Amino acid sequence: MPRFDDADFGVEAGPRDPRQNDAQGTLSPRDQRGSAGLAIPSDSGNTIEIPATRSSISDAAQFMHNLSLSPSMKDRRGSRNSFGTSLPIPRSPRLSRLSSVQRPGAPSVSRDILASQVQDMSKEKVETAKNMAFAFDIDGVLAHGNEPIEEAKAALKMLNGDNELGIKIPYILLTNGGGKTEVARCEQLSEILEAPISTEQFIQSHTPMQALAEYYETVLVCGGEGYKVREVAESYGFKNVVHPKDVLAWDPTISPWRCFTPEDRAEAKPRDFSKMQFDAILVFADSRDYATDMQLIMDLLLADDGKLLTRSKDPVANRIPIYFSQGDLVFPTDHKGPPRLTQGAFRIGIEAQYKAITGVDLERVVYGKPERATYTYADEVLKSWMEELHNENRLPQNIYMVGDNPQSDIIGGNMYGWNTCLVRTGVFQGKEGENDPNNPANFGVFDNVLEAVKAAVRKELGQEFKLKWNPKVNPVLHGEGVSAVE
């Protein structure tokens, strides 16, 4: 796999591999990978590879603190990924696998008619409203765990049409969270935020990883509550998904410090894993059993070409690939103290263990914010959502990223050319008037998401734009009497 410079983004699909015309048909994911890494998909494929940039140094090496623990714009690094590895993403959102949730609470037909009449008389403002969009982080911006941030409910209500024009302003949810299917998470968020959230406007950390199903058949999938990540991987099209607790049910001694309950055993799918050849390791969410997950991951990384109970004479040459869904070190929860450790800490632990055992850096791939692949995929989702709302398959010019984590939300948005808004309701806890010194939000710092949305909308639509729909508006009077902002 070649290395790339920062300017080498936007890779198109490569030519079809001539070997795919042999008598055996198309190559398996393992054969496609070959010795040079992941093959670029064919023209008829459903994936695009986004090149990652960074020198060949993992976060367990001497520069870990610069590039992982405190990544910043000062480092000007384009990716957390090592060895110039490309990140496959779906060529377009695979909505056939991620069906939309119901959209309760839609405006009445009469209101839609009134709004349409008002919009007909305010065409310039309507075009401006259609030319802006928002991308929201979730944890620390819209909610803390299962508890909503109250200002978020008001912000989404306004964007869903409770405004002067009665127009829906496009927004997507772009989170480094994960561990559930997109459908389940959207249903949960719709209830928490009291707003309809569709899978068609939702990206969690592992959503773009569905593209990997084009390459790998047998995968170990780690993280999340219970066996939910298995359901996620199967919904993405992976043919043979193995959960760590499946392996424990087969041989509990494989993890001396395991956490394995009778309930876990009841849902496990044990097989003779000594006869199985794994193609890849996928970490979809935070581990709930560090001891078992770390042990099995190390076993497979050191194994002879992905075969459990073996040890390769050259683990670097025969190592199967490992993918992490995101790289955040900490994230906000409902805990009253500082943010808690998340998947990035687990990843660094794996890297350090591998380095200690082999003496070499672990080559791995990280998805999620601030990786370029996630933002490229977000563009596709935004265009699709624009078509859903306004029948226009295009990307709005003015996109506002609202996040609480300078090291993922803000640095990613800044480097992708978005307007970035930093809020104080999550990881960032700066004082009034302070921006993050290493990754400053280019649009500003706000107390909460509602204040950020208000500022962005008024910048685009004018300071006098009303952020609430007036049910008594009379289009015949050209909008006179529209209520003031509450």
N, C-alpha and C positions, 0 to 999 in steps of 0.2 A: 504494500500500500504506500503510495507516494506521500510525501509531506507537502503541506500547502502553506502559502503565505496568507496574511489577513485579507488580501484583495481577492483571493481565489474562492469566493463564495458563489452560490447559485449554480452548482453543478447540474448539468442535465444528464439524463440517462445515457449510459454508454452503449456501445454496439453489442449485439447479441454474440454470446460465446459460441464459436463454431462447433465446439465439442457437444453442444446440446442437441445436435442433429444425429447423434449416434444411435445405434440400435436399441440402446437402453432408455431412450427418451431423454427428458430433462434431467440434469444432474441433481443429486441430493444436496441439501444445504451444506453437509460436511464436505462434499466434493467441490461445490461451488466456492467454498471458502478458500481451499487450497493453502499454499504456503505463503501467499502474499496478503492474506487477510480477506475481508469480505469482498465479494465480487460486486461491481457496479451492475445494477439490474438491467435487464434488456429493455428495449423500447416498449415491449408489450407488458412489462411488469407494472406493479402497483407501488413501487417505492422510488424515492429519490435519496441520494446520499449527500449529506451536508458535510463538507470537510471541516475538521476541527484543527485549530492551530495551537501549538505550544511545543517547546523543546522537549526532548526525551527525558523528562525528569518527573518522577511520580511524587505525590504529596508526602510520601514517607521518606523522601530524600532530604538533603540539607536545605533545600529551598521551600520546604513545606509551609513554613510560617508566612512567607511572602505570597505564595500562590494559593493556599487553601485556607489557612486559619484566618488571615486578614487580606483577602483579595481586594484590590482597589483599582481605580482608574489609573493611579500612578504606575502600576505595573504594566498597564497596557496589554494585558494578556487576553487573547481572544477566546480561550477555552481552558477548562480544567483538564481536558483530555490529553493524555500522553501519546507520544509516538505518532502524531498526525493522523490518528484514527478517524475515519469518516463515520457519521451517525446516520443510518438510514431512517427516513421518515416516510409516512404514507404519501403517495403522490397527491391524494386529495382525501378529505375526511371520509372515513368509511362508515357512513351513517346507516348502512344496511345492518351493520353489527351493533350499532349504538343507537337504537331507536329512541325517539324523543319521548319525554314524559308529557303527561297531560298539562295543559296550560290553563289552570283555573283563574278565575278573577278577571277575565278579559272584559274590556269595556262593552257596554251595551251597543246594539246596532245604531240606536239613535245618537249616541255619543260619537260613534265613528263617523256618522254622516255630518254632524256638526263640526267635528275636527277636520274632516275633509274640506268643508266649505271654508273654514278659517284658513287652512293651508293653501287653498286656491288663491286667496287674496294676499298671501304672504310668501310668494314663491321664492323670493330672495333668501328669506330666513330659512325656509324649508330646505333649499339647496345647501345652505351653510350647515344646518343640523344634520343633513345626510352626509356631510363631508367630514364629520368628526366621529370618533368612537372611543370607547374606554376598554382597558384590560385591567381587571381587578385581581390582585392576590386575594386569598380567602382568609387564612389564619392570620389574625392580627390586623386585618383590614375590614372584613365583613363579619367575622365571628371569632370567638375564642372557644375552640372546641365545639361543643354543641350549644353554646350560648351566643346569641346574635349580638352584634354591636348595634345599638338602637339607631344610630345615625345612618347605618348602612341600609336599613329598611326604607328610610325616607329617600335616600339617594336613588335606590333602585326603583322606587315608586315613581319618582320624577322622570327617570330615564325610560320607564315603561309607558310613558304618555301623560303623566300628571304634570303637564306644563302648559304654557301659554298656547302652544300650537296643537296640543294633543297628539304630538308626534313621538314615535319611538326612536330614541337615539341608541344606536347599536352599542352593545358591550359584550365582552366575553369574560369568562373567569379563567385565569391562568395561574394554576397553583402547583407548588412542589409537593403537595400532599398526594396521597394515594392509598392503595390497599383494598379498594372496593371497585366494583364495576361502575362505569360512568352513570348508568341508569340509577343504581342504588344511591350514589352520592348526590345526584341531581334531585332525586325525590327527597332526600334528607335536607338538602339546602333549601328547596322550595318551601318546606315546612318551617324551617328555622327562620328564614328571611321573609316569609310571607309574600313571596314573589315567585312567579313561574320561572324556573331555571330549566332550560332544555339541554340535552346532551349535545345539540348542534352548536351550542355556544360555550362549551365547557371543555377545558383541557386540564387534566391532572398529569402528574409527573410522568407516568408510564403510558399515557395515551399514545404518544408518537411511537412507542416501542412496539406497537402492533405490527409495524413494518418488519420486525425481526422474524415474524412467522413465515416470511418468504424465504428465510435462510436456514432456520433450525427446526427440527422436529421434536427431539427429546431434550427437554430443558428442566433444570432444577430451578424452581421459583420460590423465593424467600420473602418473608416479611408479612406484616398485616395481622389482623385478628383471625383466629381460627383458620379455616381453609379458604377464605374469600379470595386470596390471590390466585388460587387454582382456577376458580370461576372466571376471574379476570383474564388469565392467560388463555383459557379455553375459548372465551368469547372473542379473543383476538385471532383465533385460528391455529394456535399451536396444537399439534396432533398428539403429543405424548407429554403431559405435564406431570412432574413429580414434585410433591411437597415434602419438606424435610421430615414431617411426621409420618409420611408414608414409609420413609426409610427406617425411622425408629420402630414402627410396627413390625417391620421385617427383622431388624436386629437392634434391640435397645442398647446393646453394649457398644454400639458405634459412637455414642456420645455419653461419656461417663457422668457428666453433670447435666444431663437432660432434664427437661420439664415435660412430662408425658403423662396425661391423666387418662382415666378410663373413658372419658368423653372423647378425648383425642383419638384413642384407639378405635372407638366405634365408627368414626368417620374416615379413618385412614384407608389407603388402598395399597396394602403391602404386596410386593412381587419379589422375585429373585433378582435383586439389583446387581448382583455380581455378574449377571449375564447381559446387562444393559450398557450401552455406550451413550453417554451424555454428549450433546452437541454444544451446550452453553449453559451458563449460570446467569440468572436474571434476579436482581434484587429489586422488587417492586415497591417495597415500603419498609418502615422501621421494623427491625426484628423484635419479636416478643420472646425469643429464646436465643440469646446471644451464644450460649455455650454450644448448642446443637448446630445453629446456622453457621457459626464460624468454623466448627469442626468439619462439617460436610463440605463447605466451600474450600477449605484448605485441602481436604482429601482429594477433591476433584481437580483442583489446580495443580496438585503434585502427582496426580495419577498418570497412568500410561494412556494417553489419548482418551480421557473421559471415562475410564473404567474403574469403578469403586473397588477397593481392596487391593489395588495395585500401586506401585510406585515406579515412576519413570526414571530411567537412567539420565535423561535430559529433560527435566520438567519444563524448561523454557521452550524447547523445540516442540514438545508434544502437548503443550498447555492448551486447554479449551478456553474460549473467551469468556469474560465476565462483564456484565453490564449493570450499572446502578441507575436507578430512575431519577435521582437528583443528588446534588452535592452539598446542600445546606448543612452547616455545622450545628446551628441552633435554630429553634423555632418557638414562637409564643404559644402558650397554652393558658388554661384557666388558673394555673399556679400563680400565686401572688408575688413570688420572687422573680429572679432573673429568668430569661428564656431557658428552655430545656434542650439537652443534646438530641440530635436527630441523625438521619442516615449518614451524613457526612462523617460523623464521629465513628460510626460502624465501618465505613469504607476505609478510613485512615487506619483503623485497627487491623483490618484485613491486609492492607498494604504493608504495615509494619511487621506483621507476622510472616508474610511471604518474604519480605526482605531479610528478616532475621534467619529464616530457614534456608533460603537459596542464595543470599548475597546479591541478588539483582532486584531491580525495580519491577513492580507488577504493572504490566500493560493492561489497561482497563478503559472502559468507556463510560462516561457519565452523561445522562440526559438531564432534562429539567432546566430551569432558569439558573444561570444566565447563558446557557449554551445556545449557540446560534440556531441549531436545528429546531429548538423549541419555538423560537420566534418566527422562523420561516414557516413552521407548521401553523402558528397562530395567524399568520397572514392568510393562509388558505381557509382557516375556520372563519375569520372575519369576513372574507369575501363571500363565503357561503351564507353566513348569517345576514349579510347585507342583502343578498338575493331573497332570503326568506322574508325579511322585513319590508324591503323597498323595491324588490324585483330588479335589483342592479348588482350584477356580479362584478364588483370592483372593490378596491381597497380605499377607504377614506384617507384623505391626506393628513388629517390632524388626529393622531392617536395618542391617548393619554394613558400611561401606565401608573396605576396607583398601588403602592406597596409599602411595606413596613420594614423590609430588610434591605439595607443599602448594598449588601454583598451579593444579592441575587436579583431582586426586583429592580433596583435602581441602576446598578452597573450594566445589567442586561439591556434594560430599556435605553440607557444612554448610548451604549455601543451600537444599538440597532436603529438609532435615530428617532426614537419616540420621545414625546414629552413626558418627563417623569415627575411624579408627585410622591413625596415621602410623608407618611402619617406617623403620629406619635402613639398609636394604639397597640403597637406590637413590639417587635425587636428594638426598633429605634425609640429612644426615650430622651432625645435632646431637649434642651430648654427652649423657651420661646425665642425666636430669632436665630436659632442655631440650625445649620445644615450639617450633614455628615461631612467631615473634613476630607475623607478619602474618596467617597463616591457621592458627591453632592447631587441632589435632585435638581434637574435643570429648570423645572417649572415652579418648584417651591416646596416648602414644608408646611403641613397643615395639622390641626389638632385631630381631625378625623376625616373619614372618607367623604362625608357630606360636604364639608368645607372645601375639599379638593374638587369635587364635582361642580359645586357652585362656581368656583373660581374659573374652571375651564369652560363651562357653558357660557358664562358671562363674557369671557374673553372672546369666544367665537360668535356669540349671538347678541352681544351688547349688554351693558350694565342694567338696562331697563327691562331686560327679558324676564317675564314672570315665570317663576318656578312652580307654579301650581295651575291646574286647569280650573277655569271658572264654569261651573255647570249652567250658569245663567247667561253665558255669552250669546250675543245675537249677531250672527254674521252680517245681517242686513245693515247693522250700524257700524260695520267694518271693525269689529272688535272692541268698540267703546264699552266701557264698564267692566273690563276684565279685572278680576280681583288682584289686589296687591299681594306681594310675597308675604307669607305668614312668618 
